[in-house]
Amino acid sequence: MSIESSPSPLNKAARIEAIIALIPAGRVVSYGQVADLAGLPGRARLVGKVLRETDKVLPWHRVLGAAGTISLPKGSPSFAEQTGRLQQEGVVV
């Protein structure tokens, strides 16, 4: 009998944070791509949760929805901040 251990939530968060930290300026990835690269396929929502709850300084603004759009509510302060940060890096929004 084989028992497969799943990574703890802390390990999952650390893997997600590590991937996001590697996103270079001027580039964007989707939540799903981050999850895949962290070895957590299908866990795009977990990526969003980790970003909301982390206390680490990460380039969160480089993570977009699957359609390549900002996932924050249009017109919100966070939407404006993400748009501004991406434009400063030369990303067309």
MODELLER restraints for C-alpha pairs under 7 A, 6 or more apart:
rsr = mdl.restraints
at = mdl.atoms
rsr.add(forms.Gaussian(group=physical.xy_distance, feature=features.Distance(at['CA:13:A'], at['CA:50:A']), mean=5.98, stdev=0.5))
rsr.add(forms.Gaussian(group=physical.xy_distance, feature=features.Distance(at['CA:15:A'], at['CA:38:A']), mean=5.44, stdev=0.5))
rsr.add(forms.Gaussian(group=physical.xy_distance, feature=features.Distance(at['CA:16:A'], at['CA:34:A']), mean=6.67, stdev=0.5))
rsr.add(forms.Gaussian(group=physical.xy_distance, feature=features.Distance(at['CA:16:A'], at['CA:35:A']), mean=6.77, stdev=0.5))
rsr.add(forms.Gaussian(group=physical.xy_distance, feature=features.Distance(at['CA:16:A'], at['CA:38:A']), mean=5.58, stdev=0.5))
rsr.add(forms.Gaussian(group=physical.xy_distance, feature=features.Distance(at['CA:16:A'], at['CA:47:A']), mean=6.52, stdev=0.5))
rsr.add(forms.Gaussian(group=physical.xy_distance, feature=features.Distance(at['CA:19:A'], at['CA:34:A']), mean=6.44, stdev=0.5))
rsr.add(forms.Gaussian(group=physical.xy_distance, feature=features.Distance(at['CA:19:A'], at['CA:37:A']), mean=6.97, stdev=0.5))
rsr.add(forms.Gaussian(group=physical.xy_distance, feature=features.Distance(at['CA:19:A'], at['CA:38:A']), mean=6.48, stdev=0.5))
rsr.add(forms.Gaussian(group=physical.xy_distance, feature=features.Distance(at['CA:20:A'], at['CA:34:A']), mean=6.96, stdev=0.5))
rsr.add(forms.Gaussian(group=physical.xy_distance, feature=features.Distance(at['CA:20:A'], at['CA:58:A']), mean=6.67, stdev=0.5))
rsr.add(forms.Gaussian(group=physical.xy_distance, feature=features.Distance(at['CA:20:A'], at['CA:59:A']), mean=6.64, stdev=0.5))
rsr.add(forms.Gaussian(group=physical.xy_distance, feature=features.Distance(at['CA:21:A'], at['CA:58:A']), mean=5.68, stdev=0.5))
rsr.add(forms.Gaussian(group=physical.xy_distance, feature=features.Distance(at['CA:21:A'], at['CA:59:A']), mean=6.41, stdev=0.5))
rsr.add(forms.Gaussian(group=physical.xy_distance, feature=features.Distance(at['CA:25:A'], at['CA:89:A']), mean=6.11, stdev=0.5))
rsr.add(forms.Gaussian(group=physical.xy_distance, feature=features.Distance(at['CA:26:A'], at['CA:89:A']), mean=4.79, stdev=0.5))
rsr.add(forms.Gaussian(group=physical.xy_distance, feature=features.Distance(at['CA:26:A'], at['CA:90:A']), mean=5.82, stdev=0.5))
rsr.add(forms.Gaussian(group=physical.xy_distance, feature=features.Distance(at['CA:26:A'], at['CA:91:A']), mean=5.72, stdev=0.5))
rsr.add(forms.Gaussian(group=physical.xy_distance, feature=features.Distance(at['CA:27:A'], at['CA:62:A']), mean=6.62, stdev=0.5))
rsr.add(forms.Gaussian(group=physical.xy_distance, feature=features.Distance(at['CA:28:A'], at['CA:62:A']), mean=4.59, stdev=0.5))
rsr.add(forms.Gaussian(group=physical.xy_distance, feature=features.Distance(at['CA:28:A'], at['CA:63:A']), mean=5.74, stdev=0.5))
rsr.add(forms.Gaussian(group=physical.xy_distance, feature=features.Distance(at['CA:28:A'], at['CA:64:A']), mean=6.84, stdev=0.5))
rsr.add(forms.Gaussian(group=physical.xy_distance, feature=features.Distance(at['CA:29:A'], at['CA:62:A']), mean=6.42, stdev=0.5))
rsr.add(forms.Gaussian(group=physical.xy_distance, feature=features.Distance(at['CA:29:A'], at['CA:63:A']), mean=5.14, stdev=0.5))
rsr.add(forms.Gaussian(group=physical.xy_distance, feature=features.Distance(at['CA:29:A'], at['CA:64:A']), mean=6.07, stdev=0.5))
rsr.add(forms.Gaussian(group=physical.xy_distance, feature=features.Distance(at['CA:30:A'], at['CA:63:A']), mean=5.32, stdev=0.5))
rsr.add(forms.Gaussian(group=physical.xy_distance, feature=features.Distance(at['CA:30:A'], at['CA:64:A']), mean=4.67, stdev=0.5))
rsr.add(forms.Gaussian(group=physical.xy_distance, feature=features.Distance(at['CA:30:A'], at['CA:65:A']), mean=5.29, stdev=0.5))
rsr.add(forms.Gaussian(group=physical.xy_distance, feature=features.Distance(at['CA:30:A'], at['CA:66:A']), mean=5.49, stdev=0.5))
rsr.add(forms.Gaussian(group=physical.xy_distance, feature=features.Distance(at['CA:30:A'], at['CA:68:A']), mean=6.90, stdev=0.5))
rsr.add(forms.Gaussian(group=physical.xy_distance, feature=features.Distance(at['CA:31:A'], at['CA:44:A']), mean=4.83, stdev=0.5))
rsr.add(forms.Gaussian(group=physical.xy_distance, feature=features.Distance(at['CA:31:A'], at['CA:47:A']), mean=5.97, stdev=0.5))
rsr.add(forms.Gaussian(group=physical.xy_distance, feature=features.Distance(at['CA:31:A'], at['CA:48:A']), mean=6.95, stdev=0.5))
rsr.add(forms.Gaussian(group=physical.xy_distance, feature=features.Distance(at['CA:31:A'], at['CA:63:A']), mean=6.06, stdev=0.5))
rsr.add(forms.Gaussian(group=physical.xy_distance, feature=features.Distance(at['CA:31:A'], at['CA:64:A']), mean=6.24, stdev=0.5))
rsr.add(forms.Gaussian(group=physical.xy_distance, feature=features.Distance(at['CA:31:A'], at['CA:65:A']), mean=6.06, stdev=0.5))
rsr.add(forms.Gaussian(group=physical.xy_distance, feature=features.Distance(at['CA:31:A'], at['CA:66:A']), mean=6.95, stdev=0.5))
rsr.add(forms.Gaussian(group=physical.xy_distance, feature=features.Distance(at['CA:32:A'], at['CA:42:A']), mean=6.68, stdev=0.5))
rsr.add(forms.Gaussian(group=physical.xy_distance, feature=features.Distance(at['CA:32:A'], at['CA:43:A']), mean=6.75, stdev=0.5))
rsr.add(forms.Gaussian(group=physical.xy_distance, feature=features.Distance(at['CA:32:A'], at['CA:44:A']), mean=4.43, stdev=0.5))
rsr.add(forms.Gaussian(group=physical.xy_distance, feature=features.Distance(at['CA:32:A'], at['CA:66:A']), mean=6.94, stdev=0.5))
rsr.add(forms.Gaussian(group=physical.xy_distance, feature=features.Distance(at['CA:35:A'], at['CA:41:A']), mean=5.51, stdev=0.5))
rsr.add(forms.Gaussian(group=physical.xy_distance, feature=features.Distance(at['CA:35:A'], at['CA:42:A']), mean=6.89, stdev=0.5))
rsr.add(forms.Gaussian(group=physical.xy_distance, feature=features.Distance(at['CA:35:A'], at['CA:43:A']), mean=5.60, stdev=0.5))
rsr.add(forms.Gaussian(group=physical.xy_distance, feature=features.Distance(at['CA:35:A'], at['CA:44:A']), mean=5.57, stdev=0.5))
rsr.add(forms.Gaussian(group=physical.xy_distance, feature=features.Distance(at['CA:35:A'], at['CA:47:A']), mean=6.38, stdev=0.5))
rsr.add(forms.Gaussian(group=physical.xy_distance, feature=features.Distance(at['CA:51:A'], at['CA:60:A']), mean=6.86, stdev=0.5))
rsr.add(forms.Gaussian(group=physical.xy_distance, feature=features.Distance(at['CA:61:A'], at['CA:82:A']), mean=5.09, stdev=0.5))
rsr.add(forms.Gaussian(group=physical.xy_distance, feature=features.Distance(at['CA:61:A'], at['CA:85:A']), mean=6.82, stdev=0.5))
rsr.add(forms.Gaussian(group=physical.xy_distance, feature=features.Distance(at['CA:61:A'], at['CA:86:A']), mean=6.82, stdev=0.5))
rsr.add(forms.Gaussian(group=physical.xy_distance, feature=features.Distance(at['CA:64:A'], at['CA:70:A']), mean=5.22, stdev=0.5))
rsr.add(forms.Gaussian(group=physical.xy_distance, feature=features.Distance(at['CA:64:A'], at['CA:71:A']), mean=6.34, stdev=0.5))
rsr.add(forms.Gaussian(group=physical.xy_distance, feature=features.Distance(at['CA:65:A'], at['CA:71:A']), mean=5.51, stdev=0.5))
rsr.add(forms.Gaussian(group=physical.xy_distance, feature=features.Distance(at['CA:72:A'], at['CA:78:A']), mean=6.84, stdev=0.5))
rsr.add(forms.Gaussian(group=physical.xy_distance, feature=features.Distance(at['CA:72:A'], at['CA:79:A']), mean=5.43, stdev=0.5))
rsr.add(forms.Gaussian(group=physical.xy_distance, feature=features.Distance(at['CA:73:A'], at['CA:79:A']), mean=6.32, stdev=0.5))
rsr.add(forms.Gaussian(group=physical.xy_distance, feature=features.Distance(at['CA:83:A'], at['CA:93:A']), mean=6.53, stdev=0.5))
rsr.add(forms.Gaussian(group=physical.xy_distance, feature=features.Distance(at['CA:87:A'], at['CA:93:A']), mean=6.82, stdev=0.5))
